[in-house]
Structure formats: C-alpha cells, structure tokens
C-alpha cells in the first residue's frame, strides 16, 4: 500500500491540541454553512446577532447568539436547511472538544447535526457510552439559549442487546438524515473526527478482526466480541468514513507513539488509520502532541489558525 502522506500538525501541550482542533472544527462549520450565511448576508438584521459577521472567502468569524427569530419566506418547495453534519468518536477526543470548543463564541451549535462514529452497546449512563460521555462533557454544558441546541443522533438504547438490530436501526437514522439511500450512495459528513487507540482501532473497527474493514455496502455494522473494551458495539464503516468532506484524527500521549509509527511508516500493514489515509487522500489531517510522535518519522506542519474566537 502506498499512502499519501496526510497533514500532520504537532503541538507541545494538550491545550494547544485542543485549541487547534476547535479552530479546525469551526473552520469546517463555517465552510459547511457558508452558502446559507452568504444568502442571509443582506438580511442579517432579521437575526438576533450579538456581534459582527465578517465574510472573507470561506474564512470568517461568526458569533450568532440565536437564530430562533429567523423569518423565512414561504415557497412551494421549501429549501432544505443547511446544517453542519459532524461525526464524533468517543474517548479522549471528547475531552479535547470539551477543552477547545466550550469556551468559544463562534460555535453555532444550533446548526449542528451530531452523529457518532461508533457506539458501545451499553446504557447511556455507563462510563463506556460515547453518547453518554459527549452528553456529560459537551452537550449538557452548551448555553443553548445563546447558541442554540444541536440535533443529536444516537443509537436506540432499547436495542443494545441486539448488535445487528441496533446497527440496522442506526443506518436508518443515517439514511433519513442524508436524504435517503435511493439518492445517496454514501452519506457525506462535513467533518469526521476520530481518535486512534494504542491497538490501532478507530471507531469500533479493529485491525485483523472479523470482516468489518472489508465491508463495502453497509453504512453501519455490528461488532461482536471486540478484543478490547465493551465487546458489543456498532460502527460506521470505512467507505462512510472515507467519503467525508474532511477528516481529522486527534491523538495524544506517549502510549500512542508505537501505533503511530506503524501507521505513518508502515502503511502496508493495513491498520484502519492507514486505510483511511489512503482512501481519503488529501482530506485527512492529524492533530497530535509531541509525545505521540516519539520516534516517529514524519514531516510536521505548522497549523495556521483560520477562525477567531
């Protein structure tokens, strides 16, 4: 396997990683919403806006306190609302987003559709639930009166005893959110955020485990007997991940250095992250701290901040 080298942004401290990731998320948000924002430029006064909206290509600072008062002209065929569609994995990524996003004033939470890259089939109040962690660390702490409330699409908790049924049900949620499978071969997220575990798994796709890495048709697959952590899971598939408009891996800590070395230096090993680096070539960025790159031979890039807090 010959893998296109992704963009690799390295930072000294966890806080620097969190700040850069948050900036990248807002940049992706602004790009996804840019068409609607441009359309509304001439009617900004109809919004409850608490700061200026500056347009400069696709790089802008937007601080909207509420869009609840937007008036829309009726039409025979209402335009589909433009939303920022983002997929999140769990674990340390959620802590990074908590640190970086919650203090910002330019996150338009009310325009977000949040999906999950995978889920452990445990009750939502379990420490292992990705949705549960995101709810505690992020969703419950959003000032929804100021910034709006995101749409959050999680698994059906009543189906956690049946991985196949749970996977099928979540795929139906994706189909509904992305205009139906008859017209969309694969969903396209505006941004897909992933971590990478020390054993090399991403989302709930494990190296050399079952046939999930080779799945070509399904959007969501059940994972049974997972080799680490909660054993019953569901996961979005490699084709769905690679079809995203932008992808970013967020990895920190010296325990990740060995697997990063394999991903970056031995792509022929076929670890899930290497498959994504290849399948989404040119659209993948890595945000890592220096400890995670210990003894890893890569070319680091300086991250250029694109948005203002």
Secondary structure, DSSP 8 states (H G I E B T S, - for coil): ------EEEEESSHHHHHHHHHHHHHHHHHHHTHHHHHHTGGGGGGSEEEEEEE-STT--EEEEEE-TT------SS------EEEEE--THHHHHHHHHHTT-S---GGGEEEEESEEESS-TTSTT-HHHHHHHHTGGGS-HHHH---EE----GGGTT-HHHHHHHHHHHHHHHTT-TTT-SS---SEEEE---TTS-BTTB-TT-TTGGG--S-SEEEE-S-SSSSS-EEEE-HHHHHTSS-EEEEE-SGGGHHHHHHHHH-GGG--HHHHHHHHTTTSEEEEEEGGGGTT-----B-----S--
